[in-house]
Amino acid sequence: MRVIHNAPASAEPGLIPVASYARTSEDFRKRDSHGVNNQHRINERSARAHGCVVVAMYTDNGRGASRPGSERPGFDQLLADLKKGIVYEGKPLRGVVSVADDRLYRRVEDFARFFEALTCRPGRVQVDQDGIRDPHTKEALLHAVRSLAAAGAETESRSRRVRDWHWSRAVDGMPHSGPRPFGWQEDRITLHPVEAALVRSAIEGRLNGKAVRAVAREWRELGVTGTRGGLPKAQTVTQIITAPRVCGYRANHGTLLLDPDSGSPIVGQWEPIVSPEQWRAVCATFEAGSRSALRGGGAPGRTGEKATPRYPASGFLRCGAELAGGGACDQKLGGGKGRSARSPYTYACKFCGRCAVSGPLVDRAIEELLFPTSGAGRVRLPRAIEQRWKSGEMGFDERRKVIASVFTCFVVRPGVKGNQAWDYSRVTPVWKWADRVASPVHAA
């Protein structure tokens, strides 16, 4: 969100303070935010033409709005400020301007959230290139519903065209159109001499009983990175060696494509790394239901399922260990069963292996950050939330939602070898909207 510093501090007669919202689904051509910048420029023109002034800009660049769970921090902050009626610097806010309604919402849930925030106070307006609307009227609501229906129909039509396009390419045996697959060169057909050799060696090693975690560690030690620059992990290696493309077979959305006449797998146009027999054999080394093989077309993974968190801080913890080359590891700590009554579960970094911590102690540190027992904390949650949390009335999912509403993540430093005392300062919180709260504190 960007506040316009030369905007009037209060609305002058006939000059309504509004927020400009801009969103694009993709920014892959020039990667210079030109799309959202153009939208803001048009929004300012529309605001001036209809007696309004832009006092703040909210942007979600390269973020879609069609899929459930899409993250749009700019949109979320816009709704929060609309409910308060002011922007961060205290300027009044009485409406929103956008180039079209579908920039704001494409799903019913977002539509409901937006209209609730916009109409929570009287005198609000919604502006676009066609004019200014009173969102409290029946006509404005009908206009918004029609826009929502049109956006939904457009999204479905576009999704169908994309699915059909990918399916047609797949049945013709053409390579995937996404990022270059590991093991092949940019043409996606010719083998990459170094990467293909690594994949072949990994498959042979797995067939001889080698763990994929060991393969991933060897690749990292060799300085190998993925085609998008990421460091190889066990799940990454599993996905690579179980993908049907390694033996020349074509898959679509994780499903192996078969010829409708012969029933045989469709063979792609690229050079294979191993034989189909080797591919089937390596897929068979993974147990049924293995969550490491979500994208392997021949592996017995539960394709389409998403692992649910089992421990309160799962997904929130980051490894603070320093790597040999400098910088922090910053990988997520995974939860697992502990070996003692004091630590029935633990959080540990499976990437570098240098950071592990007792689960209950970390959860206690997070609770102390949320509800400090001594002095004023950095945030003050309602008393009712604290009572429900500490009484045990609050459920697991709701506790995680409370944590997510306050913190972005927590950085956990490795402990000191031989020191059995628990140090709360090992858990450093990363607060949401850190610029709006007091100086950082640790749990005490």
Helices and strands as residue ranges (DSSP letters): E 2-3, E 16-23, H 34-49, E 52-60, H 73-84, E 95-97, H 101-104, H 108-118, E 125-128, E 131-133, H 138-171, H 193-207, H 212-221, H 234-242, G 244-247, E 251-252, E 255-256, H 276-283, G 291-293, E 317-319, E 334-337, E 345-348, E 356-358, H 359-370, H 383-391, H 396-406, E 407-412, G 424-426, E 427-431, G 434-436
